[in-house]
Amino acid sequence: MFLPLSRSAKLLDLSLPVFSGIALLLLFVAPFCWLGADHSSESSIRIALLLGLFAAVAFRCKPVLDLNLMIFLLFWIYLFLNAYFFDNAQIMRRLTVILIFVYVSAISLKDFCFCRKWIAIVTGIIAFCALFSIAAHMIRGELSLSYRLTAISGSSFENFAEFHNSIDAGTYYAPSLAFAIWLALSSKKNIAIINWALCAFIIAAFLYFTYARTAWLASMAFIGILFMFMATPRVKKLVFWIVGIAIFLSVIFASDVILYEFTERKFSHRDEIWKDVISSLSGYWIFGHGAGAKPGAFFIGNGKYVWHMHNLYLQVLYQFGLSGLILMLIVSVACLAKLFRLRSNALASLWLAILSGGLLSMFFAMNNFVGTPNRIWIYFWLPIAGCLALPARSNDMQKGIDRSAARN
């Protein structure tokens, strides 16, 4: 028997946010607590995206047609053609999945209530992971308040909130700090504000103990943009005084730490890697070495070998040339301009914060620009999808935002 048309339409309409929500939840949560086999979470994300794509096509969902979409498609086509002419089928498959991810996300992220629900779930889970990890280190006596004496990279429990190093941990936790602050600033009820502010404090505490400067940089961008565009004048004034006092006390009592970071640690040998990458571009400046190309290991001054460039822009330049890098920057600037123009919209402020923090952190970390679901999806492709979900000029969403925030 066939379902009645109205019931079938309702199920079809519901299937897109369900499958898209599953993909987004797995993208953020799987690195923290995935009990399946290695890489099976990536397969699960791809399956959810394909099901979401079928639902979106069946329901004839269309993205917002504007200049940003055209620029993004031009960038994607260049990347795909580069992979095609350099005969890299793996990169072509990955680019196809990324396109599906951006399309499905851009359709589902139009719904403010949907966004708030999955963001709340992600934030709650990651805040719990942060609290658990801090408590585990405290109980074991492994958490020191002395600066950089110990840098935590997770919970120390296998397969639960444990990462390869503290930089990975910090950059995976940082977006959830933006989510927690966004939820607090967009909530109306005091109990919700307190709850999300507490989550933000817990995640921020974990981020501090990673001593991951890349994650700190991204977090400062998240916090600054969200408070600038979403906080009330009274809250802005309070934050201004708190930050001012914190900077003053840091200069007085922690000047040696500041000097250590800027005079001794500096770029942590990243500048040596960057020089080697640039020197290898002779004859490959326009189109790069080809999609997926890897330069091999870099020998740095501390006697170690490293295998990635610690700069995503250089990786794009190395693989896709100046053509790819310029198109990437055009896409980024166009999205930033649109999100800034729509900054009175709560979702626009969120994606503006995530994209800005991501673009900053990409100067010092990140790898595998065209890859399987990873941090690049969170810091770059997702906020681009969020940007594409928003109309060029619209006040229609604000009423829904206010009603949803009032219920939370």
SULZI-V592971 format. One record per residue. PSI is psi in radians with two decimals (* if undefined). Layout:
psi = {PSI:PSI}
This chain:
psi = {2.60:2.50:2.61:2.62:-0.74:-0.72:-0.69:-0.72:-0.68:-0.74:-0.71:-0.71:-0.60:-0.49:-0.61:-0.93:-0.52:-0.91:-0.70:-0.72:-0.70:-0.79:-0.76:-0.70:-0.78:-0.65:-0.72:-0.67:-0.56:-0.68:-0.31:-0.73:1.31:2.10:-0.06:-3.04:2.82:2.35:-0.02:-0.45:-0.63:-0.71:-0.69:-0.69:-0.76:-0.71:-0.79:-0.68:-0.70:-0.74:-0.69:-0.66:-0.80:-0.73:-0.74:-0.72:-0.74:-0.62:0.03:0.79:2.34:2.44:2.93:2.13:1.84:-3.10:-0.63:-0.69:-0.73:-0.74:-0.75:-0.79:-0.66:-0.75:-0.79:-0.74:-0.72:-0.80:-0.74:-0.76:-0.66:-0.81:-0.64:-0.84:-0.42:0.16:0.88:1.59:-0.58:-0.78:-0.64:-0.71:-0.75:-0.69:-0.61:-0.74:-0.70:-0.73:-0.75:-0.75:-0.82:-0.74:-0.92:-0.74:-0.72:-0.55:-0.85:-0.50:-0.01:-0.45:1.96:-0.73:-0.72:-0.81:-0.80:-0.62:-0.88:-0.55:-0.70:-0.73:-0.82:-0.81:-0.75:-0.76:-0.80:-0.59:-0.68:-0.74:-0.72:-0.78:-0.76:-0.77:-0.79:-0.78:-0.71:-0.75:-0.63:-0.77:-0.63:-0.08:0.44:0.02:1.95:2.45:-0.16:2.38:2.16:0.28:-0.71:2.41:2.07:2.52:0.22:-2.70:-0.19:0.17:2.24:2.37:0.26:1.90:0.67:2.29:2.89:-0.69:3.05:-0.49:-0.77:-0.81:-0.84:-0.75:-0.38:-0.55:-0.56:-0.78:-0.56:-0.44:-0.76:-0.73:-0.79:-0.76:-0.72:-0.76:-0.71:-0.76:-0.43:0.05:2.67:-0.58:2.42:-0.68:-0.66:-0.72:-0.78:-0.75:-0.86:-0.55:-0.66:-0.73:-0.74:-0.71:-0.75:-0.81:-0.70:-0.68:-0.75:-0.77:-0.66:-0.77:-0.11:-0.41:0.56:1.82:-0.54:-0.76:-0.64:-0.78:-0.83:-0.74:-0.69:-0.66:-0.77:-0.91:-0.81:-0.81:-0.76:-0.77:-0.59:-0.71:-0.19:-0.41:2.67:2.79:-0.65:-0.77:-0.70:-0.76:-0.75:-0.79:-0.69:-0.79:-0.69:-0.80:-0.73:-0.78:-0.71:-0.74:-0.73:-0.82:-0.63:-0.74:-0.64:-0.84:-0.20:0.55:-0.58:-0.63:-0.76:-0.78:-0.67:-0.76:-0.67:-0.39:-0.49:-0.92:-0.75:-2.06:0.13:0.81:0.10:-0.64:-0.53:-0.72:-0.77:-0.69:-0.71:-0.70:-0.82:-0.67:-0.37:0.02:-0.05:2.14:-0.06:0.33:-0.62:-0.92:0.01:-3.06:-0.14:2.57:2.27:-0.05:2.47:2.33:-0.13:-2.91:2.62:2.31:2.14:3.01:-0.37:0.18:0.24:2.80:2.41:2.69:0.08:2.94:-0.20:0.55:1.91:-0.55:-0.69:-0.60:-0.74:-0.74:-0.75:-0.75:-0.70:-0.01:-3.10:-0.56:-0.81:-0.74:-0.75:-0.74:-0.69:-0.77:-0.64:-0.78:-0.79:-0.84:-0.71:-0.73:-0.74:-0.73:-0.77:-0.80:-0.65:-0.69:-0.55:0.39:-0.33:-0.30:2.26:-0.71:-0.65:-0.71:-0.69:-0.88:-0.54:-0.75:-0.81:-0.79:-0.72:-0.82:-0.66:-0.77:-0.60:-0.80:-0.44:-0.25:-0.44:-0.15:-2.88:2.66:2.82:1.16:-0.82:1.56:-3.09:2.96:2.08:-2.88:-0.48:-0.61:-0.66:-0.79:-0.32:-1.07:-0.67:-0.88:-0.49:-0.75:-0.71:-0.68:-0.78:-0.37:-0.37:2.40:2.72:-0.74:2.05:2.42:0.07:-0.64:-0.39:-0.62:-0.75:-0.64:-0.80:-0.70:-0.74:-0.73:-0.62:-0.55:-0.27:*}
